[in-house]
Amino acid sequence: NTVFSRDIGKGLGVTAHTVRKDISFLGEIVNTAAGYNVVKLQNHIHYHLGLAQKRSACIVGLGRLGKALLHYEHFLTGDYKVVAGFDSDINTLELLKTSIRLYPSYMIEEIVRDNHIDLAVIAVPASAAQEAADRLIAGGVRGIINFAPVLVKTTITGVRIRNIDLYGELRILSALLNLSTGEGTPGPESIE
């Protein structure tokens, strides 16, 4: 029923003071010696970060990654409901079995606008990513997760893009593993 800032901090790897300070930036919530009421804290965070709002999303690119995301159970029942999928290959659209409506890529703007889609996931080849983003933004999408192996940009105010570089993330994790275990630290004789 309750949680203490020190417990939250321990789970996040930060101090209790940092937790209290961060929560206070979201406005007043009672923190007594008995800790935070878990439900009230969760509702407080959800409200102030806009996480309680249900949002519609779409997936552009229905190759292996796009197909996997179409069948991700949280996208069917959670706070982010995927309402459309897009692909440039009509055969792919005809062969896929899903409860989500599928459309050819040239219909992105129209479908996004008609369905009030806020969020999108791009899972297309690098050469098609920027065009997909531009179409999504023109239709009214305000948030994009880009899995294409290229940096997607926009100059439109109010649109947020998260470029996810899986290879880069693996490299970071590899480096962090080395730092935490001391593995792979080269000796002076192995440096050339």
N, C-alpha and C positions, 0 to 999 in steps of 0.2 A: 504493500500500500504506500510505502514511503521509500525515498531514496536520498542518500546524503551526497553532497557535492564531492566529498572525498572519494566515494564509490564510483561516481560518474567519471571523475578525474582519473582514477586508477584504470578504468576501462578504456579511457581515451589516451592515456599517457600524458596527462597534464595535471597541474595542481588544482586543489579544491578552490583556491582563490580565483584561478582563471575561469573555472566553471561558473562560479557565482558572478563574476564580472561579465562574462559572455551572456549569461541569462538575463542580467540586469539591463543589457543593451536592448532587450526585447520588451522592456517595460516592467512594471511592478508585478511581482509574484511573491507570495509569502514564503520565506524560508525561515523556519523556526529551528530551534535546537532539535526538534523531532524530525527534521529533514523536509524534503519537498513531497507533496502529495503527487504520486506518479501520474494519475489521470489528469490532474490540473496542469502539471508541468507539460505533459505531452500535448494537451489541448492548447496551452499557451504557445508552445513552440510551433505547432501546426498552424495556428491562426496567424502568428506574426510572420512566418516564412511563406505563407500562402500554400501550405501543403495540404490543407483541408479541402481545397478546391479541386473538384473533378475536372480533368482536362482530356480533350480528344487528341489523338495522335495518329500519325500515319507512318508507313514504312515505304521508302523508295528504294527499289532494287530487291528483287525476290530470288536472288541466287541462294547459295548455301546459308549465309548469315541471315539474310532477309527472311528466308523460310523458317529458320530456327526461331527468330524473333516473333514471327506470326503465331507460332505455337507456344510461346512463353505464357504460361497460365496467368501470371499477374497482369498481363496486358489484356486478358479477356474479362477479368473480374475486378481488378484493382482500381486505384485512383486515376490511373492513366489508361484510358480505353482506346485501343487501336481500332479505328473505324474504317480505315482504307489502306490498301496496299497498291503500289504502282510498279510496273515494269515495262520496259520498251519491247519485250518479246511477247507477242500475243499468244504464242504456243504455251509459254510458261503460265500465263494467266488462265488459259483453258484447262491445263492439266493439274493445277494446284487444287487441293481439297482443303477448304477452310471456311469458317463461318463469317470471316471478314470479307467485305466487298473488295474486289480487285478491279483495277482500271489500267488502261494504257497510260504511259507516262505523259503523253501529250495532253491529258486531261487534268494534270495536277492542279493548275490554278483554279479551274472551275470547281472541282470536287472539294478542294481545301476551303474555298470561299463558301460553298453551299453547306458544308458540314461544320463550319466554324472550328476548324482544326487549328489548335495552338502550337502543337509540338510535332516534330518529325525526326525520323531516323533515316540517315542516308547510308546505304550499303551498296553502292554502285562502284564501278571501276573509277580510277582516278580521273580519267579523261571526261567523265560525265558528271562529276561531283559538283562543280561550280554551277553548271547549268541547272542541275536539280535543285540546288539551294536557291538560285535566282527565281525559279518557278515557284517554289514553296513560299518564298518571301512575298512574291507578287500576289499570291493567293491569300496571304494573311498569316502565315505561320510566323510565330515570334520566337520560337526556340528550336534549335536544331542540334542533334547529336550526329556528328559526321564520323563514320567508320572508314570512309575511303582513305587510301594512303596518300592524301594530299591535303594541304591547308586550304580550307574554304573560308572566304571572307565576305563581309558585307559592309557597306557604309550607311545602311539604314539604321536610324536611331530606334532603340527599343527592341532590336532583334539580337538575341544571344545565340552564339554558336560555340559548341564544345567540339573541338577536333580531337578525336581519340586515336592515338598512335599506338596500336597494340605492340608493335615491335619495339618501339621506344620504351613502353612500360615494362616489357620483359627485360630490357637492358638495365633499366633503373632497378628493378627487383634483383637482378643478378648482382649488380654492384652493391646493393644493400645487404644481400646475403654474404658477399665477400667481406664487407665491413664488419658485420656482426659476428662472423665466425673466424675471421682472419685467414680464410681459405684463399688460395691463389695469390697470396702476397709474394711477388717475385723477390728472389734474393738478388744481390748485386751481380752475381755471375750470369743470371738469366736475362738481364736487361742489355739490349744491344743497340 
